[in-house]
Amino acid sequence: MPSPEFVDAVLDVVARIPSGRVMTYGDIAESLGSNSPRGVGRVMALYGHAVAWWRVVPASGHPPQGHSRLALPRYLEEGTPLRGPLVPGEYRIALSAARLGYDHDIFTEVAP
């Protein structure tokens, strides 16, 4: 079970991801000075409903596992860059355009 401090830190980072942009599980771990993308995934699985969960994606660019149908309308509404046919299960996030760069404030302000 992730520590309460780690949970709070992950959710704080996710809450700061701008609309139409995404971060990978690894990006969030990196921003926190952690080497545990799986820990970030665990936090999102347990507590992600409280934040913009669709903005956290695996490095493959696929939507969060099992949530492609729920995420697609949110991506379209926010203007998140997508690739492939816009059919649940068949699209991916265009990470080269949607992913926050390592020069974004999240990486410089949140990291300990």
C-alpha positions as a LaTeX table, in Angstrom:
\begin{tabular}{lrrr}
\hline
Residue & $x$ (\AA) & $y$ (\AA) & $z$ (\AA) \\
\hline
Met1 & 0.00 & 0.00 & 0.00 \\
Pro2 & 1.45 & 3.43 & $-0.94$ \\
Ser3 & 2.16 & 5.80 & 1.91 \\
Pro4 & $-0.34$ & 8.63 & 2.47 \\
Glu5 & 2.39 & 11.14 & 1.58 \\
Phe6 & 3.07 & 9.42 & $-1.76$ \\
Val7 & $-0.66$ & 9.26 & $-2.51$ \\
Asp8 & $-1.05$ & 12.98 & $-1.81$ \\
Ala9 & 2.03 & 13.85 & $-3.89$ \\
Val10 & 0.83 & 11.82 & $-6.90$ \\
Leu11 & $-2.68$ & 13.27 & $-6.76$ \\
Asp12 & $-1.26$ & 16.78 & $-6.45$ \\
Val13 & 0.82 & 16.31 & $-9.61$ \\
Val14 & $-2.14$ & 14.86 & $-11.53$ \\
Ala15 & $-4.34$ & 17.76 & $-10.43$ \\
Arg16 & $-1.80$ & 20.15 & $-11.97$ \\
Ile17 & $-1.66$ & 18.52 & $-15.43$ \\
Pro18 & $-3.14$ & 21.08 & $-17.83$ \\
Ser19 & $-6.25$ & 20.28 & $-19.84$ \\
Gly20 & $-5.41$ & 18.62 & $-23.16$ \\
Arg21 & $-2.03$ & 17.38 & $-21.92$ \\
Val22 & $-0.88$ & 14.07 & $-20.41$ \\
Met23 & 1.89 & 12.62 & $-18.30$ \\
Thr24 & 2.99 & 9.00 & $-18.17$ \\
Tyr25 & 3.18 & 7.04 & $-14.93$ \\
Gly26 & 6.96 & 7.30 & $-15.23$ \\
Asp27 & 6.80 & 11.06 & $-15.76$ \\
Ile28 & 4.88 & 11.48 & $-12.53$ \\
Ala29 & 7.31 & 9.25 & $-10.64$ \\
Glu30 & 10.22 & 11.26 & $-12.10$ \\
Ser31 & 8.64 & 14.56 & $-11.06$ \\
Leu32 & 8.46 & 13.27 & $-7.50$ \\
Gly33 & 12.02 & 11.97 & $-7.44$ \\
Ser34 & 10.71 & 8.40 & $-7.31$ \\
Asn35 & 11.67 & 5.40 & $-9.41$ \\
Ser36 & 8.26 & 3.76 & $-9.04$ \\
Pro37 & 5.91 & 4.22 & $-11.99$ \\
Arg38 & 4.06 & 1.14 & $-10.74$ \\
Gly39 & 3.52 & 2.92 & $-7.43$ \\
Val40 & 1.98 & 5.80 & $-9.36$ \\
Gly41 & $-0.23$ & 3.30 & $-11.17$ \\
Arg42 & $-1.31$ & 1.81 & $-7.85$ \\
Val43 & $-2.24$ & 5.25 & $-6.52$ \\
Met44 & $-4.22$ & 5.97 & $-9.67$ \\
Ala45 & $-6.03$ & 2.63 & $-9.44$ \\
Leu46 & $-7.02$ & 3.24 & $-5.83$ \\
Tyr47 & $-7.53$ & 7.01 & $-5.70$ \\
Gly48 & $-7.43$ & 8.35 & $-9.27$ \\
His49 & $-11.18$ & 8.90 & $-9.46$ \\
Ala50 & $-10.66$ & 12.09 & $-7.43$ \\
Val51 & $-8.55$ & 13.76 & $-10.16$ \\
Ala52 & $-8.32$ & 13.97 & $-13.96$ \\
Trp53 & $-7.27$ & 10.29 & $-14.27$ \\
Trp54 & $-7.47$ & 10.33 & $-18.09$ \\
Arg55 & $-4.44$ & 12.63 & $-18.18$ \\
Val56 & $-2.19$ & 9.84 & $-16.83$ \\
Val57 & $-1.27$ & 7.29 & $-19.47$ \\
Pro58 & 1.23 & 4.48 & $-20.00$ \\
Ala59 & 4.35 & 5.20 & $-22.07$ \\
Ser60 & 2.70 & 3.34 & $-24.98$ \\
Gly61 & 0.29 & 6.25 & $-25.44$ \\
His62 & $-2.76$ & 4.07 & $-24.93$ \\
Pro63 & $-5.50$ & 5.40 & $-22.67$ \\
Pro64 & $-5.60$ & 4.04 & $-19.12$ \\
Gln65 & $-6.23$ & 0.30 & $-19.27$ \\
Gly66 & $-9.92$ & $-0.57$ & $-19.32$ \\
His67 & $-11.00$ & 3.05 & $-19.59$ \\
Ser68 & $-10.63$ & 3.92 & $-23.28$ \\
Arg69 & $-14.41$ & 4.34 & $-23.72$ \\
Leu70 & $-14.72$ & 6.68 & $-20.73$ \\
Ala71 & $-11.58$ & 8.64 & $-21.58$ \\
Leu72 & $-12.27$ & 9.33 & $-25.27$ \\
Pro73 & $-14.97$ & 12.00 & $-24.75$ \\
Arg74 & $-12.73$ & 13.76 & $-22.25$ \\
Tyr75 & $-9.79$ & 13.79 & $-24.67$ \\
Leu76 & $-12.00$ & 15.14 & $-27.44$ \\
Glu77 & $-13.49$ & 17.83 & $-25.18$ \\
Glu78 & $-10.03$ & 18.94 & $-24.01$ \\
Gly79 & $-8.46$ & 18.81 & $-27.46$ \\
Thr80 & $-5.86$ & 16.22 & $-26.47$ \\
Pro81 & $-3.87$ & 15.20 & $-29.57$ \\
Leu82 & $-4.85$ & 11.65 & $-30.59$ \\
Arg83 & $-3.71$ & 9.08 & $-33.17$ \\
Gly84 & $-5.55$ & 6.31 & $-34.95$ \\
Pro85 & $-9.27$ & 5.78 & $-35.47$ \\
Leu86 & $-11.26$ & 7.45 & $-32.70$ \\
Val87 & $-12.81$ & 4.20 & $-31.59$ \\
Pro88 & $-12.48$ & 3.02 & $-27.99$ \\
Gly89 & $-9.66$ & 0.52 & $-27.79$ \\
Glu90 & $-8.11$ & 1.55 & $-31.11$ \\
Tyr91 & $-6.83$ & 5.09 & $-30.55$ \\
Arg92 & $-3.71$ & 6.33 & $-28.79$ \\
Ile93 & $-2.58$ & 9.65 & $-27.41$ \\
Ala94 & $-0.10$ & 11.45 & $-29.67$ \\
Leu95 & 2.56 & 11.64 & $-26.97$ \\
Ser96 & 4.92 & 13.77 & $-29.03$ \\
Ala97 & 2.32 & 16.57 & $-28.93$ \\
Ala98 & 0.32 & 15.85 & $-25.74$ \\
Arg99 & 3.00 & 14.88 & $-23.22$ \\
Leu100 & 4.31 & 17.56 & $-20.88$ \\
Gly101 & 7.95 & 18.37 & $-21.48$ \\
Tyr102 & 10.50 & 17.96 & $-18.72$ \\
Asp103 & 10.90 & 21.73 & $-18.70$ \\
His104 & 7.30 & 22.18 & $-17.46$ \\
Asp105 & 6.80 & 23.69 & $-14.00$ \\
Ile106 & 5.48 & 20.40 & $-12.63$ \\
Phe107 & 8.97 & 18.94 & $-12.89$ \\
Thr108 & 10.73 & 21.93 & $-11.36$ \\
Glu109 & 8.22 & 22.88 & $-8.67$ \\
Val110 & 7.06 & 19.52 & $-7.33$ \\
Ala111 & 10.30 & 17.55 & $-7.22$ \\
Pro112 & 11.85 & 17.55 & $-3.74$ \\
\hline
\end{tabular}
